[in-house]
């Protein structure tokens, strides 16, 4: 990881905000984006944010966090969403020289990794991210996926905070710093989904053995130490490399670029499976050969089919 004494400066460099000025008065030029109800929720969240660290209890830090979150929501024309407080908090631990520097780093982190996740009153991008996690879990572990589906344990029940707060909501502050060090050095927002996947797959046997207590087991999954973070990142990179590139492009377009979402949402609704492109089929996935089954009626297969494919209808079933 990054040495603690250098972390603030290194993060600013990696986020591209060194010596960048922040206009923190933008919210004063017009009405705040936050309603009275939003402010009540925000202030209640701040009274619970990192209360194990003394200076987060001080009126000054509480006031600064409220002001910065108000600026953020107004600048982006969004309502306050729970989780923003957890993303902002670590930047108060970096020793940055001003609230402007804190704001710039906070804003840049969100723009880099989850630019659309906490936008919109219905949080469509967050829900889409969770559905895509469900799909990639089914690809890498059909056994665990089927178990969780049968138990009604969908990603929205265990992974919402992971994605919405970049894992900050469930971890001790030193562990959050280690996670974000790796995310920033890795410079790939797709790692967020594969980190979530790696956390779940690590506990596969424990979850399966828990049976009726699987929900409680899922709620306990989190990064536990800096060493654990390093191991999960290594596994996340392996999982990402072993996932068809077409899916990785879909995740990027649907969550980071926020494009072609009607198409992605329709696919997730009608056929929530990982789609493999012709290029992925031709090249294999992660260097592995694929067995291609053609599930069309027999007449279609006889008329024309991809070289090397097999007629699924002839087997009597498709597993």
C-alpha positions in Angstrom: 0.0 0.0 0.0 0.9 3.7 0.1 2.8 4.9 3.2 0.4 6.8 5.5 2.6 9.9 5.5 2.5 10.1 1.7 -1.1 9.0 1.1 -2.8 12.4 0.9 -0.4 13.7 -1.7 -0.3 10.4 -3.7 -4.1 10.2 -3.8 -4.3 13.8 -5.0 -1.9 12.9 -7.8 -3.7 9.7 -8.8 -7.0 11.6 -8.7 -5.6 14.5 -10.7 -6.5 17.2 -8.2 -3.1 18.5 -7.1 -3.2 22.3 -6.6 -6.8 22.4 -8.0 -9.0 25.2 -6.6 -12.4 24.3 -5.3 -15.4 26.6 -5.5 -17.2 25.8 -2.3 -19.6 28.7 -2.6 -21.4 27.3 -5.6 -24.3 26.2 -3.4 -24.8 29.8 -2.2 -25.4 31.1 -5.8 -28.9 29.5 -5.8 -31.1 27.3 -3.7 -29.5 24.2 -2.2 -30.4 20.9 -3.8 -31.2 19.5 -0.4 -34.7 19.7 1.0 -35.3 20.0 4.7 -35.9 16.3 4.8 -32.6 15.6 3.0 -30.8 17.8 5.6 -32.4 15.9 8.4 -31.2 12.6 7.0 -27.7 13.9 6.3 -27.3 15.3 9.8 -28.5 12.1 11.3 -26.0 10.2 9.2 -23.2 12.5 10.3 -23.9 11.8 14.0 -23.2 8.1 13.2 -20.3 8.5 10.9 -17.0 7.1 12.2 -17.9 7.8 15.8 -15.0 5.5 16.9 -12.6 8.3 15.7 -12.8 11.3 18.2 -12.5 14.2 15.8 -15.6 13.0 13.8 -17.6 13.9 16.9 -16.5 17.5 16.9 -18.8 20.3 15.7 -16.2 21.5 13.3 -15.9 18.3 11.4 -19.6 17.7 11.4 -20.2 21.2 10.0 -17.5 20.8 7.4 -18.9 17.5 6.2 -22.4 18.9 6.0 -21.2 21.8 4.0 -19.2 19.7 1.5 -22.0 17.2 1.0 -24.4 20.1 0.4 -22.0 21.5 -2.2 -21.6 18.1 -3.9 -25.3 17.5 -4.1 -26.1 21.0 -5.4 -23.3 20.9 -8.0 -24.5 17.6 -9.3 -28.2 18.3 -8.9 -28.8 15.2 -6.9 -30.5 14.4 -3.7 -28.4 13.4 -0.7 -28.0 9.6 -0.7 -26.9 7.6 2.3 -23.4 6.4 1.7 -22.0 9.7 0.5 -21.0 10.4 4.2 -19.0 7.2 4.3 -17.1 8.1 1.1 -16.3 11.6 2.3 -15.1 10.6 5.8 -11.7 9.0 4.8 -10.6 12.2 3.2 -10.6 13.9 6.6 -7.9 11.4 7.7 -5.4 12.4 5.0 -4.1 15.6 6.5 -5.1 17.6 3.5 -4.6 21.4 4.0 -8.1 22.6 3.3 -11.7 21.6 3.0 -11.3 22.6 -0.7 -8.6 19.9 -1.1 -10.8 17.4 0.7 -13.8 18.2 -1.6 -11.8 18.0 -4.8 -10.4 14.5 -3.9 -13.8 13.3 -2.7 -15.5 14.5 -5.9 -12.8 13.0 -8.1 -13.0 9.6 -6.5 -16.7 9.4 -7.1 -16.3 10.5 -10.7 -13.6 7.9 -11.3 -15.2 4.8 -9.8 -18.9 5.3 -9.3 -19.9 8.5 -11.3 -23.5 7.5 -11.8 -24.1 5.0 -9.0 -25.6 7.4 -6.5 -27.5 9.6 -9.1 -31.2 9.6 -9.7 -34.1 9.3 -7.3 -34.5 5.6 -8.2 -30.7 4.8 -8.2 -31.1 2.8 -11.4 -27.3 2.5 -12.0 -26.8 1.1 -8.5 -29.5 -1.5 -9.1 -28.0 -2.3 -12.5 -24.6 -2.8 -10.9 -26.1 -5.2 -8.4 -27.8 -7.2 -11.2 -24.6 -7.3 -13.2 -22.9 -8.7 -10.0 -25.6 -11.3 -9.9 -24.9 -12.3 -13.5 -21.1 -12.6 -13.1 -21.6 -14.6 -9.9 -23.7 -17.1 -11.9 -21.0 -17.3 -14.5 -18.2 -18.1 -12.0 -20.1 -20.2 -9.5 -23.4 -21.6 -10.8 -23.5 -23.8 -7.6 -23.4 -20.8 -5.2 -25.5 -18.7 -7.4 -28.3 -21.3 -7.5 -28.1 -21.7 -3.7 -28.4 -17.9 -3.1 -31.2 -17.6 -5.6 -33.2 -20.4 -3.9 -32.6 -18.7 -0.5 -33.7 -15.3 -1.9 -30.3 -13.8 -1.2 -29.8 -11.4 -4.1 -26.9 -8.9 -4.2 -29.0 -6.0 -3.1 -29.3 -7.6 0.3 -25.5 -8.0 0.8 -23.5 -5.9 -1.7 -25.3 -2.6 -1.9 -23.1 -0.9 0.6 -19.9 -2.4 -1.0 -20.7 -0.8 -4.3 -22.4 2.4 -3.1 -19.5 3.3 -0.6 -16.6 1.6 -2.4 -16.5 -0.8 0.7 -16.1 2.1 3.1 -19.3 1.5 4.9 -18.4 -1.9 6.4 -14.7 -1.6 7.2 -12.4 -0.1 9.8 -10.7 3.1 8.6 -7.2 1.5 8.1 -8.7 -1.2 5.9 -10.7 1.4 3.9 -7.4 3.2 3.2 -5.8 -0.1 2.0 -8.8 -0.8 -0.3 -8.7 2.6 -1.8 -4.9 2.5 -2.2 -5.3 -0.5 -4.3 -8.3 0.9 -6.3 -6.4 4.1 -7.1 -3.2 2.3 -8.0 -5.1 -0.2 -10.1 -6.9 2.7 -11.9 -9.8 0.4 -13.1 -13.4 1.0 -11.9 -14.4 -2.5 -13.0 -12.3 -3.8 -10.1 -15.2 -2.8 -7.8 -17.5 -5.5 -9.1 -14.8 -8.1 -9.1 -13.8 -7.3 -5.6 -17.3 -7.8 -4.5 -17.4 -11.1 -6.4 -14.1 -12.2 -4.8 -15.4 -11.5 -1.3 -18.5 -13.7 -1.9 -16.6 -16.6 -3.6 -14.1 -16.7 -0.8 -16.9 -17.7 1.6 -18.6 -20.1 -0.8 -18.3 -23.2 1.3 -19.1 -21.4 4.5 -22.2 -19.9 3.0 -23.3 -23.3 1.6 -22.7 -25.0 5.0 -24.7 -22.3 6.8 -27.9 -23.4 5.1 -30.7 -21.5 6.9 -28.2 -19.1 8.5 -26.8 -18.1 5.1 -28.3 -14.6 5.3 -26.4 -13.9 8.6 -23.3 -15.4 7.0 -23.6 -13.0 4.0 -24.0 -10.0 6.3 -20.7 -10.7 8.0 -18.7 -10.7 4.8 -16.2 -7.8 4.6 -12.5 -7.0 4.4 -10.9 -7.8 7.7 -7.3 -6.6 7.4 -4.8 -5.0 5.1 -3.4 -8.4 4.3 -6.9 -9.7 3.4 -7.3 -6.7 1.1 -4.2 -7.6 -0.9 -5.3 -11.2 -1.3 -8.8 -10.2 -2.5 -7.4 -7.8 -5.0 -5.2 -10.5 -6.5 -8.2 -12.8 -6.8 -10.4 -10.0 -8.2 -7.8 -9.4 -11.0 -7.7 -13.1 -11.7 -11.5 -13.2 -11.9 -11.7 -10.2 -14.2 -9.1 -11.7 -16.5 -11.2 -14.9 -16.6 -14.4 -13.1 -17.5 -15.4 -12.6 -21.1 -14.4 -9.1 -22.3 -17.9 -8.5 -23.7 -19.2 -8.6 -20.1 -16.5 -6.2 -18.9 -17.4 -3.8 -21.7 -21.1 -4.1 -20.7 -20.4 -3.2 -17.1 -18.3 -0.2 -18.1 -20.9 1.1 -20.6 -23.8 0.6 -18.2 -22.3 1.9 -15.0 -19.4 4.2 -15.8 -20.3 5.6 -19.2 -24.1 5.3 -18.5 -24.8 4.3 -22.1 -27.2 1.8 -23.8 -28.9 1.3 -20.5 -32.3 0.4 -22.0 -30.7 -2.4 -23.9 -28.8 -3.6 -20.9 -31.8 -3.4 -18.6 -33.9 -5.4 -21.1 -31.3 -8.1 -21.3 -31.0 -8.3 -17.6 -34.8 -8.6 -17.3 -35.3 -11.1 -20.1 -32.1 -13.2 -20.0 -30.0 -12.5 -16.9 -27.0 -14.4 -18.1 -23.5 -13.4 -19.1 -23.4 -12.8 -22.8 -20.3 -14.0 -24.7 -19.4 -12.1 -27.9 -18.4 -13.9 -31.1 -14.9 -12.6 -30.6 -14.7 -14.1 -27.1 -15.9 -17.4 -28.5 -13.3 -17.4 -31.3 -10.5 -16.7 -28.9 -11.7 -18.6 -25.9 -12.0 -17.1 -22.5 -8.7 -16.5 -20.7 -7.1 -19.0 -23.1 -9.5 -21.8 -22.3 -11.4 -23.7 -25.1 -15.1 -23.4 -25.1 -17.8 -26.0 -26.0 -20.4 -24.2 -28.1 -23.9 -25.6 -28.1 -26.4 -24.4 -30.7 -29.8 -24.3 -29.0 -31.8 -23.5 -32.1 -34.2 -26.0 -33.6 -32.5 -28.8 -35.6 -33.5 -27.4 -39.0 -31.7 -24.1 -38.2 -28.6 -26.0 -37.2 -28.6 -28.1 -40.3 -29.1 -25.0 -42.5 -26.1 -23.1 -41.0 -24.0 -23.1 -37.9 -20.7 -21.9 -36.5 -17.7 -24.2 -37.2 -17.0 -26.5 -34.3 -20.4 -26.0 -32.6 -22.7 -28.9 -31.5 -26.4 -29.3 -31.9 -27.9 -29.1 -28.5 -31.3 -30.4 -29.7 -29.5 -33.7 -30.5 -28.6 -34.2 -26.9 -32.2 -33.9 -25.7 -31.2 -31.3 -23.1 -29.1 -28.3 -22.5 -27.2 -28.3 -19.1 
